[in-house]
Amino acid sequence: MPLGVIGSGFGRTGTASLKRALEMLGLGPCHHMEEVLNHPPQVAYWQKVVAGQPVVWEEVFNGYRSQVDWPGAHVWRQLADHYPSAKVIHSLRPENQWWASFSNTIGKLLTIYKELPAPPHVAAMMSAMEIAIVKQTFGCPPTDRDGVLAAYRRRTEQVRSAISPQRLLVFDVAEGWEPLCAFLGVGVPQGAFPRTNSTEEFWHLVDSNRQTTI
């Protein structure tokens, strides 16, 4: 099945909550870094992507109806071209909030992951993401606040420039169900919008994956 939703927003912009929201709305399974870590064969695709080698997107996203978060967000432009009928959701949050969350989670992990014990597929994926995020997206160390925030702003500008307004939703998960459901043309479900993957939950997930073997 082709992807119906493409997420272009950086990790820590509420992508785990958005993943669950899309799945609740019938657009799942939703591809997310969680999926890669839970399915080790996925890693080989992303190693090829960061090396500039071709992959077959239908193989990468086989069984998925939507995608958010890194690593998929790294290739948002290619995915938007490959799936022209898909809608694009650019998740974001106020940049100071995003930086606080990123620097205490993904940013920190990118600076220490080589020192941590981890199963081979997790270590390999972190190495691929260091290339994708630090070298190819930021162009600066993940501790460089000004440089990282410049890349954060640049991504939003690139997405707004490349994707037509009719196809794009720039979305803060704090806005809840209404704008998301209106954009997707679906009814608003009962119950609260999902909220998940706090800083504490992030590190719990990291610890869980460190203890997992292939």
C-alpha positions in Angstrom: 0.0 0.0 0.0 1.4 3.5 -0.8 2.1 5.9 2.0 -0.8 8.3 2.6 0.9 10.6 5.0 4.6 11.8 5.0 6.1 13.4 8.1 8.8 15.9 7.5 9.3 17.2 11.0 12.4 16.5 13.1 12.3 14.0 16.0 11.2 15.5 19.3 8.4 17.5 17.7 5.7 15.2 19.1 6.3 12.5 16.4 5.6 9.6 18.8 2.3 11.2 19.8 1.5 11.9 16.1 2.3 8.3 15.2 -0.3 7.1 17.7 -2.8 9.7 16.6 -2.5 8.6 12.9 -2.9 5.0 13.9 -6.0 5.8 15.9 -7.4 7.5 12.8 -6.9 4.4 10.7 -3.6 5.5 9.0 -1.4 2.9 10.6 0.8 1.2 10.9 2.9 4.4 11.0 6.7 4.2 10.4 8.8 5.8 13.1 12.2 5.2 14.7 10.5 2.8 17.1 9.6 0.6 14.1 13.2 0.5 12.9 14.6 -0.4 16.3 11.9 -3.1 16.6 12.6 -4.5 13.1 16.4 -4.9 12.7 16.2 -5.7 8.9 15.1 -2.1 8.4 18.5 -0.8 9.3 20.2 -1.9 6.1 17.8 0.3 4.1 18.8 3.4 6.1 22.5 2.6 5.8 22.0 2.7 2.0 20.1 5.9 2.2 22.7 7.9 4.1 25.4 6.4 1.8 23.5 7.8 -1.2 22.6 4.4 -2.6 19.2 3.7 -4.1 16.5 1.9 -2.2 13.0 0.7 -3.2 10.6 2.8 -1.1 7.9 0.2 -1.5 10.2 -2.3 0.3 11.2 0.2 3.0 7.6 1.1 3.8 6.0 -2.2 3.1 3.0 -2.6 5.3 3.0 1.0 6.4 0.3 3.6 5.6 2.1 6.6 7.1 5.5 7.8 8.2 6.7 10.3 10.8 10.0 11.0 12.7 13.5 10.2 11.7 14.7 8.3 9.7 11.9 8.8 7.2 11.8 12.6 7.8 15.3 12.7 6.5 14.0 11.9 3.0 10.8 13.8 3.1 11.4 15.4 -0.3 12.1 12.1 -2.0 9.0 10.6 -0.4 6.8 13.5 -1.4 7.9 13.1 -5.0 7.6 9.3 -4.9 4.1 9.4 -3.4 2.5 12.4 -5.0 -1.0 11.6 -3.6 0.3 11.5 0.0 -0.3 14.4 2.3 2.6 16.0 4.2 2.5 16.8 7.9 5.3 19.0 9.2 5.4 18.6 12.9 7.0 21.4 15.0 6.9 23.0 18.4 8.2 26.4 19.7 11.9 26.2 19.1 13.1 26.8 22.7 10.9 23.9 23.8 12.1 21.7 21.0 15.8 22.5 21.7 15.3 21.6 25.4 13.7 18.3 24.5 16.2 17.5 21.7 19.3 18.4 23.6 18.3 16.2 26.5 17.4 13.2 24.4 18.5 12.7 20.8 21.2 15.3 20.9 22.7 13.8 24.0 22.4 10.3 22.7 24.2 11.3 19.5 27.2 12.4 21.6 27.5 9.3 23.8 26.1 6.4 21.9 29.5 5.0 20.9 30.3 4.6 24.6 27.1 2.7 25.4 26.6 -1.1 25.0 24.0 -1.8 22.4 22.9 -4.6 20.1 24.5 -4.5 16.6 21.4 -3.2 14.8 21.0 -0.3 17.3 24.6 0.7 17.1 24.5 0.5 13.3 21.3 2.6 13.2 22.8 5.3 15.5 25.8 5.5 13.3 23.6 6.0 10.2 21.6 8.6 12.1 24.7 10.5 13.1 25.5 10.8 9.4 21.9 11.8 8.5 21.2 14.2 11.3 24.6 15.7 12.3 26.4 15.7 9.0 23.7 15.9 6.3 21.0 17.9 8.1 22.6 20.1 10.8 26.1 20.5 9.4 27.3 21.2 13.0 27.7 19.3 16.3 24.4 18.4 18.0 25.5 20.5 20.9 25.7 23.7 18.8 22.4 25.3 19.8 22.6 28.1 17.2 23.6 25.8 14.4 21.0 23.2 15.2 18.2 25.7 15.5 19.2 27.2 12.2 18.7 23.8 10.7 15.4 23.4 12.5 14.1 26.7 11.0 15.6 25.8 7.6 13.7 22.5 7.4 10.3 24.4 8.0 11.2 26.9 5.3 12.2 24.1 2.8 9.0 22.2 3.4 6.8 25.3 3.0 8.6 26.2 -0.2 8.4 22.7 -1.7 4.9 21.5 -0.7 1.7 23.2 -1.9 -0.5 24.6 0.9 -3.3 22.3 0.0 -1.1 19.3 0.6 0.7 20.5 3.7 -0.2 20.8 7.4 2.2 22.5 9.6 1.2 21.1 13.0 2.0 21.4 16.7 0.6 18.4 18.5 -0.5 20.8 21.3 -3.2 21.9 18.9 -4.9 18.5 19.3 -7.3 16.6 17.1 -9.2 19.3 15.2 -6.6 20.7 12.7 -5.2 17.2 12.1 -8.6 15.6 11.5 -9.8 18.5 9.3 -6.6 18.2 7.2 -7.1 14.5 6.8 -10.8 14.7 6.2 -11.8 12.4 9.0 -14.0 12.7 12.1 -12.6 13.8 15.5 -12.4 10.7 17.7 -13.6 10.6 21.2 -10.9 10.8 23.9 -7.8 13.0 24.3 -5.1 13.4 21.8 -2.3 10.9 22.6 0.7 12.4 24.6 3.7 10.1 24.8 7.5 9.9 24.7 8.5 12.3 27.4 12.2 12.7 28.1 11.9 9.9 30.8 10.1 7.6 28.3 12.8 8.3 25.7 15.6 7.1 27.9 13.5 4.1 29.0 13.2 3.2 25.4 16.9 3.6 24.9 17.7 1.4 27.9 15.2 -1.2 26.6 16.9 -1.4 23.2 20.3 -1.6 24.8 19.2 -4.7 26.5 17.7 -6.3 23.4 19.5 -8.8 21.3 18.8 -9.6 17.6 
